[in-house]
Amino acid sequence: MAKQPEALATFAATARNDGKKPKDIGLTATPETAPLPGDTKKEADAATKVLREGVLKKDQGADEAIDKLPDRTRDL
């Protein structure tokens, strides 16, 4: 089964292409937009910290947690 492109990777590829979606990006992932493996526990932890910071207006370590996740806007 073909994988769909990741949205953030597609947006990044579009930004690198003067704001126009590259013609080779369709409904299936290209090497540039293929999904990256992730750790759902780390992703959930980062999301929780981001939301807590928004509500509590106090540092909860969100930046550090986000930095541990793969960069979905990577440039190949």
C-alpha positions in Angstrom: 0.0 0.0 0.0 1.4 3.4 -1.0 1.9 5.9 1.8 0.5 9.4 1.7 2.8 12.4 1.9 3.2 14.1 5.3 1.5 17.5 5.4 4.4 19.4 6.9 6.9 17.9 4.5 4.7 18.9 1.6 4.4 22.4 2.9 8.1 22.6 3.3 8.7 21.4 -0.2 6.2 23.9 -1.5 8.0 26.7 0.4 11.3 25.6 -1.2 9.6 25.8 -4.6 8.6 29.5 -4.5 5.2 28.7 -3.0 4.1 26.3 -5.7 3.5 22.6 -4.9 6.1 20.6 -6.8 4.6 18.6 -9.6 6.0 15.3 -8.3 4.0 15.6 -5.1 0.7 13.9 -5.6 -1.3 11.5 -3.5 1.6 9.2 -2.7 4.7 10.1 -0.8 7.9 10.9 -2.6 11.3 10.5 -0.9 11.1 14.1 0.1 7.6 13.8 1.7 7.7 10.2 3.0 6.6 9.6 6.6 9.3 9.6 9.2 9.2 7.0 11.9 8.2 8.4 15.2 7.7 7.6 18.8 4.1 8.1 19.8 5.0 8.4 23.5 7.4 11.3 22.8 4.9 12.9 20.4 2.2 12.8 23.0 4.5 14.1 25.7 5.5 17.0 23.5 1.9 17.8 22.7 0.9 17.7 26.3 3.7 20.1 27.3 2.8 22.5 24.5 -0.9 22.5 25.6 0.1 22.9 29.3 2.3 25.8 28.5 -0.5 27.5 26.7 -2.9 27.1 29.5 -0.6 27.6 32.5 1.6 30.3 30.9 4.6 28.6 32.5 7.5 26.7 31.1 6.7 23.0 31.0 9.7 21.9 28.8 7.9 21.9 25.5 10.8 23.2 23.5 13.1 20.5 24.7 10.5 17.8 24.1 9.8 19.1 20.5 13.6 19.2 19.8 13.7 15.4 20.5 11.2 14.7 17.7 12.1 14.2 14.0 12.0 17.3 11.8 9.0 16.9 9.5 10.1 19.8 7.4 13.5 18.3 6.6 15.3 19.2 3.4 16.6 16.2 1.5 
